[in-house]
Structures are given as structure tokens and as C-alpha cells.
């Protein structure tokens, strides 16, 4: 029987595991505090968020930017090299934009953090295997597990950051379309209507307000307004925004009434949301079968059959 590791070995193993977890948390925190400066979308987000930051928040942002700089340099080297294909970089950019980050800075930081994790976590796994005196098979499992975490962990973190932002956009889009219809029927133009909706949605759905602010500024700055609509669809990566962008592009191209097109699209969005709610309600009985079998039926059987079993046991166990 193998001897158990002594206390110093256990403390060393715990320290190595804590270091690996700390590196992963640090990479996620650095990615979540991306400094958005150079791209048009990032500058507009800075304008939107300018009123929310106090002096302490700005100092914390400068500290985070200083920590991000090595990851940014390393990621830029990897992005410009032939190690990572352009198709993968484009996929990372779409994922970052869909998560609400500035892709021009977030992608290099993501690549740099992933490269650091690819080197640090397997090394930590090797140190942990040596510290715990594991055999080759168990040590190989530890190193392989740490390598899998280094490869899949950052992608999982991006998906976790992307989901809530997209859910807020998806939930607030029908309300934003209704407000756009009201603004268009009041005689406002496209840019003015989008700006009005952004100001009205700032209190209820910050994600929608931010995207609408970016859209209205790009509509004013870019030479072709259809390009701004295409950028909105790519940035959000949501079917509803893609349909909104195509509808507004057709309106600008063929001169169809804006209010009528938005009214039809808003009605479709409301109907689709009701269909999604009905689908969830239809799936609810099937989802309740598992808890019913595991928790409710055993308690019901115990309550109904338990007294009879106890009485039967007393009767059979009584002396004749």
C-alpha cells in the first residue's frame, strides 16, 4: 500500500493547485477588464460609460491596463504570426464582439492569456505530480487534465461572458423595436429615432442602450449607413439584430416607409418571443418527470406504504 504524502508535500500540492487556479482567474479577470480605446466601437462605449466611472475606478482601470499590456504584446505577436490562422482569429473576433468587447484589443489579450495558460498549467501539473510522487500514469493524467483546462478553459470563459450579454440584447430587442415604431410614426428620422430609443432604454436595458448608441454614432460617421447596420449585425451575432439590419438596409435602399417596416418586424419579434415562451411551457412537464421520480414518488410511497410495512413487520415479528 503506497504511503500517504506528508504535510509539506500536501501544502506544496495545494500551493501549486492554487497557483493554477489563480492564473486562470487572473486571465479571466484581465479579459473582463479589457481597455477599449482604439476601435470606433470601443471609443463609443467609453463615451457611453464615461459618466459611470469615479476616480477610483479610473485608477483601477489604469492598473488593469498595465497588467494587460504583456498579454496584449504577446497576443499581437501570435496574431501576426503564422501560428494561428486568419479563420480562427476571425472567429475569436466575432465571439469577442458578441460578448460586448472591443475585438481589436480583446483578441490579442485573449490569445496572450491562452498562450500563458498553455505554458503555466501543464508546468503546474508536472510540479504537482512530482510533489505528490505520482506514478507515470497518474502524472500523465494530471498533466493532460491541466493541458485540457488550458485549451478549453478560455473558450468556456468567453462563452460564459458572451451568454448574459446576448441574453440582455435578445430580451430587450422587442421593446426597442416598439419604441422605434413609435419614434418613426412620430416623424423622426432613422438616426434620431435610434438615438431616442437609446436614451429611453438606458435605464431598463443597458446592453440595448449601448448597442443603439454605437449604431447611431456609426450611422453619423460612416460614409454608407448600410455599413453601420452590417457592423451591428456582426457585432451582436443575434438573428433579431441581423433581421433588423437587413430590414433597415432595404428601407434605405428602396425608400420604403420606415414605420411600416419596423411595425411588421416588431410584430414578428413579439410573436417569436411568445412562441419561445410557449415552447418552454410545453417542455415543462417533461422536465418535471425527473424530479417527480427522484423526490416526490419515493416520499409518496413511504407515506402510503410505510405504515402498512411497519404494521406487517410487527405482526410477523410478534411471538406466537
Secondary structure, DSSP 8 states (H G I E B T S, - for coil): ------HHHHHHHHHHHHHHHHHHHHHHHHHHT----SSHHHHHHHHHHGGG--HHHHHHHHHHHHHHHHHHHHHHHHHHSSSS-HHHHHHHHHHHHHTTS-HHHHHHHHHHHHHHHHHHHHHHHHHHHHHTT--HHHHHHHHHHHHHHHHHHHHHHHHHHHHHHHHHHHHHHHHHHHHHHHHHHTT--HHHHHHHHHHHSTTT-HHHHHHHHHHHHHHHHSS-HHHHHHHHHHHH--HHHHHHHHHHHHHHHH---HHHHHHHHHHHHHHHHHHHHHHHHHHHHHHHHHHIIIIIHHHHHHHHHHHHHHHHHHHHHS--
